[in-house]
Amino acid sequence: MARPEKHSLTLAGHRTSVSLEPEFWLAFRDLAAQNNKTINALAAEIDADRGLDRGLASAIRVYVLQELQSRLAGEINGG
C-alpha cells in the first residue's frame, strides 16, 4: 500500500481533512458513486454513526471493509 493521502471533506458545512491510503480513497469513492452519493455525503453519514471512540479515517476504513465483505458474502451465497 502507498502512503496515506490527505483530502479535504466538508461535513455539516465544516471543512476537515482525512488521510487514507489511495486504495481506500478509490474504494470509498466507488462505494459513494454506487450509492448515488457524494463522498462528502457518505463521509457525513459515517461521521454521524462513528461514535467518539473512533476517528473519522478509521471509521471510513471500517465502512469500506464492511461494505466489501458484505458484497463478497452476497456473491458467495448466490446474491
Residue pairs with C-beta under 8 A, 6 or more apart in sequence:
1 21
1 22
1 23
2 21
2 22
2 23
3 21
4 19
4 20
4 21
4 57
5 19
5 20
5 21
5 22
5 25
6 17
6 18
6 19
7 17
7 18
7 19
7 20
7 25
8 15
8 16
8 17
9 15
9 16
9 17
9 18
9 39
9 40
9 43
10 16
10 40
11 40
11 43
11 44
11 47
12 44
16 56
18 43
18 56
18 57
18 60
19 57
20 28
20 57
20 60
20 61
24 60
24 61
24 64
27 64
27 68
28 39
28 42
28 60
28 63
28 64
29 39
31 42
31 63
31 64
31 67
32 38
32 39
32 41
32 42
35 42
37 45
43 56
43 60
46 56
46 59
46 60
46 63
47 56
47 59
49 59
50 56
50 59
54 62
73 79
